[in-house]
Amino acid sequence: MTNSMPTRPFGKTGEQVSLLGLGGAHIGFDKLSHDDSIRLMHQAFDAGVTFLDNAWEYNAGISEVRMGLAIESWGKRDELFVMTKDCAHDRKAPNSIVKLDQSLRRLKVDYLDLWQLHEVVWEKDPEWIFAPGGSAEALLKAKEEGKVRYIGFTGHKHPDIHKKMLSYGFPWDAMQIPLNVFDAHYDSFEKEILPLCQEQGIAVIGMKSFASGDVFSSGSGITPEEALRYSMSLPVASLVSGIDSFKVLEQNLAVALDFEPLSDGERADILARSKPFATGKHERFKTRRDFDANEGRVAHSYPLLPAD
């Protein structure tokens, strides 16, 4: 790996971010010890990974705490683009602000580069978010006060929910969506949402490029390199990847540092190979509730996930 990390424009903001983003959920998993998680993040930072993903609710706050320690000990916060997510799933502004202040303390930063509403995956979410006293007000207030520089939202359920979020004419800076070889064929964010973001200058953050691992267990034969290159070849600002080991970090860095967009022939080949498996079965975050966090389940009176 001799090349430097590619960077891309972050929508219409004028910012540049790393093509590969570091997913926050996995750095709080038990698979990585506390010390190893810090070392892994430092190794990613040193390799040019500047876009950092996280969320208030990841691993009961452990992910934010560990990332905060890594940012502080690395010592170059201004070189990083720090994002975390608002997990006030009741979508009430006061709750959002409380969680923002907690996230800032955990991450050991004075401001966020990007604050996003987490998991806009319930049909009532847009209505709640934009109701008087809703979380949309908290986003604007936090930006006005300088606690956050940019604002956005995330979701993985259905493009129609994202279209509804866009219909309010809110000044979104960013959006995080699933983009992978199966999404291209089924309830496709790539086809239905990505063009809208391009038209409006909204930065797109890709996620779930491996479809939570189902790309490889599906029998499609798609390799990690192919899956990453497919998603990175789309007009995303950054592709967030869950990295739970040094081996996976090295694998993903190798693809990013030597990145070459797919040729038309390579893209057509991958799409042909993935199409038979793109039924929704292997994008469970779209078709089931397994991936929807308990904070949201409580807010929407939905049964909780079973304890591990």
Buried (B, 14 or more C-beta within 10 A) or exposed (E): EEEEBBBBBBBEBEBBBBBBBBBBBBBBBEEBEEEEBBEBBBBBBEBBBBBBBBBBBBBEBBBBBBBBBBBEEBEEBEEBBBBBBBBBBBBBBEBBBBBBEBBBEBBBBEBBBBBBBBBBBBEEBBEBBBBEEBBBBBBBBBBEEEBBBBBBBBBBBBBEBBEBBBEEEBEBBBBBBBBBBBBBBBBBBBEBBBEBBEEEEBBBBBBBBBBBEBBBEBEBEBEBEBBBBBBBBBBBBBBBBBBBBEEBBEBBBBBBBEBEEBEEEBBEEBBEBBBEBBEEEBBBBBBEBEBBBBBBBEBBEEEEEEEE
